[in-house]
Amino acid sequence: MTTRIAGIEIPDSALAQEATELVRDTAGTLLYDHSRRVYLFGALRGRRRGLDYDPELLYVAALFHDLGLTPKYATSAQRFEIDGADAARDFLTRHGLPPERTRTAWTAIALHTTPEIPYHMEPEVALVTAGVEVDVLGLGFDETTQDQRDAVVAAHPRPDFKRRILEAFTEGIAHRPATAFGNVKADVLARFAPGFVRTDFVTVIENSEWSQ
């Protein structure tokens, strides 16, 4: 039976079902519910904007977008976005998707914390960011109706979400603070990781090996 939430159909192909089980088992309730909301809010914003997107590809990218924050990557030294992007690419490749589609999913996840640029790329790339912006930042909030938001949250509740997601961000990246350089996660570590010192872009330039 097809599941619809806020009028958005949840993909139920074998690939989508396997992705659902993988992320639900790996990421835990907080990130799983968040990732499903990202898909739903992204799809709602995409429908409002008249974008033609691949629901299955958007669904997988949304599910995997925060996988790099999970304990599986507790020793990773690269950006958590890249961990999730790599995992999604490998998953989709195993299922026989062509390189251009796996690349789109990789890009959607890798850029989901980079403002504005995703909106100039493929619809799936844009809509992962659009979903994240609604659920985490409240941006684009009014592009969905109260009834739509209520339906999404009824299906995937967000108890104490603001505090808990900031805690998940901190736990997922505190061991690799250098990866926060140049992105929004530096704000998280500055607030919640004792001893964190931002890498300053201007200082890097001024202290480079170049004489002038």
N, C-alpha and C positions, 0 to 999 in steps of 0.2 A: 504494500500500500504506500502510495506517494505521500510524503510528509510535506505540508506547507505551513510556513510560519510567516505571519504578516503578509500573506499572499505570495511569498517567495518559495519556490520549490527547492527542497534539499536534494541534491543529486544522489541517486541510489544505485549507480552502476557498481559493478564489482570493485572497480578501482576506488570509487568514492567510499564504499563501505570499508574497504581495507584501510584507507587513510583515516577514516573516523576511528576505527578500533585502535590503530597504531597511536594516534595522538591522544586519544582518551586514556590509553593505558600508560603512555609515556609522560604526558604533561600534567596529569592531575586535573581536578575539577576546575580550579581557578582559570588556568590557561586554556583548557578545553572549552569551557563556556565562553570565555572571552573570544577565542578564535572563531567559534560558531557565530557569535554576534558580529564579529568583523565581516564574515561572509554575508550575513543578512543585511547589515547596514550598508555594506559596499554594493550589494545587489540592488537594494532599494534606491540608493543614490544613482546607480547606473541606469535603472529603469526610468527614474525621474528625468535624467539627462538624455535619454534616448540612445544610450550606448549599446552597441552590439558586442557582447562578450560571450565567452565560452563558460557556462556555469560550472562545469566540472573542473576546469583549470583554475578558475577563481576560487572554487571551494577548497581545492588542495592547497593552493598558495596561502589562503587565509588560515587553514588548519595548521600549516607548518611554520607560519611566520614568526612565532615566538618559541619554537622548539629549541633554539639555541640557549634559552634560559634554563633549561631543565638540568637535573643532576648529571645526565649523560655527558654534558659538556663542561663539567666542573673543572677540568684541567685544560680546556681549550685556550689558546692564546690569540685566536683571531676574533673579529667582531661577531657577536652572537647572531646578528642578521645573516652573516655568511654561513654560519653553522646550519641555520635553518634552511637557507637557500640551497646549500649543498645536499642536505638530506632530502629536500623535495625533488631536486634534480635527479638524484640517484633513484628515488622511489619511482618517479615518472619514467625514467629510462628503463627500469626493470619491467615496466608495464608496456613498453614498446612505443611510447610517444616519440614523435620525431624531434630532432634537436631544436628546431625553432620554437616548439611549444615548451620544451623543458627550459629553454633559455628565458622565455617569457616569465615562467613561474619563478625561476631563479632571480630574475631582475625585480620582480614584484616584491619578493621577500627582502632582498638585499637593500632595496631603496625605501623600505616602508618607514624608516625614521628620517628620511631626507626630504624636507619640505619642498613642495612645488614641482620639482623635476618629474616625479611620476605622472603628473597630470598632462605631460606632453608626450607620453609614451603609449604603449598598447593599453586598451581598456582594462585588461586584467591587472596590469601594473598600477594604473590609476585607481582602480576600485579597491585593491587591498589597502592602499594608503587612505582612501576615502572612508573605508570601514574602520580603520584604526583611529582616524581622527575623530569620528563620532564617538566611539566607545571609550577612548582614553581621554581625549581633550575636549570633547563636546563641540568640536568644529563641525559645521554642517548639520547641527542638531535640528534646525527648523526645516531641513530638507526631508525630514520624515515627520509623520503625524504622531500625535499622542497615542492614538490607537495602535499604530505600527510599533512604536517604541514599547508600549505595554505588552504587546504580543511577543515581541522578541525577548523581553526581560522575563516574562512569565515562563517561556520555554527554557531560557538560560539566565537564571537569576544572577544578580551582581551584589551580594551582601558585602558591605564594607569594602567595596571594590577599589576605591581610590587608594586606601591605605595598603591593601593587600597587593595590588599590582605594583606599587612603588617598592614594596618589600621584595617582590619577585624580581624586579629590575635590578635592585641592589645586589641581591644574592647571586644573580646570574652573571653580573659583570664586575663585581668588586675584586675578584681575583685577577682581572685583566684590565686594570684602569687605563692603560695606554690606548685601548681601543675606543675610549670615549672621546678622544681628541677629535674635534671638528664635528661632533654630533650632539644631539639633544641629551644623550645619556650622561654627559658630563655634569649636567644640572642635578641629576639623581645622585651621583657619587658625591658631589659637593655638599649636598644636604645630608646624606645618610651614611657615608663611608668616612669614618674618622681618619684623619691624616691624608686624605686625598688632596693632591695639588694639581690644578689644571695645567695642562701644557698650553703655553701661550703662543699663538701663531706669530705675533710680532716679534717676540723674543727669539723664536726659532730662526726667523729671517735674520735678525740682527746678529745672532751668534753663529751663523753658518760659516763655513770655511772660506767663503768669498770675502775678499778684502773690501769690496765696495758693492 
